[in-house]
Amino acid sequence: MGPVEIAVIAFHGGEFKGDIVKELTALVESGTISIIDGVFVRRVGDDDLEYVELDQETDDAAITQLASLLDRVDGLVSEEDVEDLAADLPVGGAAAMLVFEHTWFKPLSAAVQEAGGELVDTIRVPGPVVEEVLAEIAALEGEGN
């Protein structure tokens, strides 16, 4: 199995319209990732949540479209995960938690193992954090000139 990552995506307007499904489909079809679990959560009141695990049937066409990309469901998202995901959601807010496997890594993993190595850790740095660090570096370099 390749490394597994959990991505949490907030939808500030509270609606998931399926706009990201096209890009997720491209990633799945290219073998880059496999979506192996997920949940969609919406806060409808101070103490009220609606949530749909992606392996559940729903009338929401956009969520059904996203769910069609599931490779399998490994039960990796727990009720505690849903509560954590929803804790900071404002009333009307929504978020999705997607669990995916980095399937692109499988051939490299096999090569590493054949070479007597092993993957001992992975570190993921969100893109906005990298952009912020690079902007700070550029600013510091600009001050030095």
C-alpha positions in Angstrom: 0.0 0.0 0.0 1.2 3.5 -0.7 1.2 6.3 2.0 -2.3 7.4 3.1 -3.2 11.0 3.6 -6.3 12.8 4.9 -7.3 16.0 3.3 -9.8 18.3 4.9 -11.6 20.7 2.5 -13.8 23.5 3.8 -16.7 24.8 1.8 -17.4 28.3 3.2 -20.7 28.7 1.5 -21.9 25.5 3.0 -22.5 23.8 -0.3 -20.6 21.1 -2.1 -21.5 21.5 -5.8 -19.1 18.9 -7.1 -16.7 21.4 -8.7 -13.7 19.5 -7.5 -14.8 16.1 -8.8 -13.3 16.7 -12.3 -9.8 17.1 -10.8 -10.2 14.2 -8.4 -11.4 12.0 -11.3 -8.3 12.9 -13.2 -6.1 12.0 -10.2 -7.9 8.7 -9.7 -7.9 7.8 -13.4 -4.2 8.6 -13.8 -3.3 6.3 -10.8 -2.0 9.1 -8.8 -4.4 8.5 -5.9 -7.1 6.1 -4.8 -9.8 7.5 -2.6 -10.3 5.0 0.2 -12.7 6.7 2.6 -14.4 10.0 3.2 -17.2 12.0 4.8 -19.1 15.2 4.0 -20.3 17.3 7.0 -22.6 20.3 7.2 -23.4 22.2 10.3 -27.1 23.0 10.1 -27.5 24.4 13.7 -25.4 25.1 16.8 -25.7 21.5 17.9 -26.9 19.9 14.7 -24.8 18.2 12.1 -25.7 16.5 8.9 -23.1 14.1 7.6 -22.8 11.5 4.8 -20.1 8.9 4.7 -19.1 8.5 1.1 -20.1 4.9 1.0 -23.7 5.8 2.1 -26.5 6.4 -0.4 -27.6 10.0 -0.6 -30.0 12.2 -2.7 -27.2 14.8 -3.1 -26.0 14.4 -6.7 -22.7 16.1 -6.1 -21.8 13.9 -3.1 -22.9 10.8 -5.1 -20.6 11.9 -7.9 -17.7 12.2 -5.5 -18.6 8.8 -3.9 -18.4 7.2 -7.3 -14.6 7.7 -7.1 -14.2 5.5 -4.0 -11.9 2.7 -4.6 -12.8 1.0 -1.4 -13.8 1.9 2.1 -11.4 1.0 4.8 -13.4 2.5 7.7 -10.6 5.0 8.4 -13.0 7.9 9.3 -14.5 7.5 12.7 -17.3 9.4 14.5 -14.5 11.1 16.5 -13.0 12.3 13.2 -16.4 13.7 12.2 -16.7 15.5 15.5 -13.2 17.0 15.1 -14.0 18.0 11.5 -17.2 19.7 12.6 -15.9 21.4 15.7 -14.9 24.6 14.0 -17.6 24.7 11.4 -19.9 27.7 11.7 -23.6 27.2 11.2 -24.1 26.9 7.5 -20.5 25.7 6.9 -19.6 22.4 5.3 -16.4 20.4 4.9 -15.3 17.1 3.4 -12.7 14.8 4.8 -11.1 12.6 2.0 -8.8 9.7 2.8 -6.6 8.8 -0.1 -3.8 6.5 -0.8 -0.8 7.8 -2.8 -0.9 5.0 -5.4 1.8 6.7 -7.5 4.2 5.6 -4.7 3.6 1.8 -5.0 6.2 1.2 -7.8 8.7 3.4 -5.9 8.0 1.5 -2.7 8.6 -1.8 -4.3 12.0 -0.5 -5.7 12.9 0.9 -2.3 12.2 -2.5 -0.6 14.1 -4.4 -3.3 17.0 -2.1 -2.6 16.9 -3.0 1.1 15.3 0.3 2.2 12.1 1.2 3.8 9.9 4.3 3.9 10.1 5.5 7.5 8.3 8.8 7.4 6.5 11.2 5.1 6.0 14.9 5.7 3.3 16.9 4.0 3.5 20.7 4.0 0.3 22.4 2.7 0.9 24.5 -0.5 -0.2 27.8 1.1 2.5 27.3 3.9 5.1 26.7 1.2 4.0 29.8 -0.7 4.2 31.9 2.5 7.7 30.6 3.3 8.9 31.3 -0.2 7.5 34.8 -0.1 9.3 35.4 3.1 12.6 34.1 1.6 12.1 36.3 -1.4 11.4 39.3 0.8 14.6 38.7 2.8 16.6 38.2 -0.3 15.2 41.5 -1.6 16.3 43.3 1.6 19.8 42.0 1.2 20.4 43.6 -2.2 
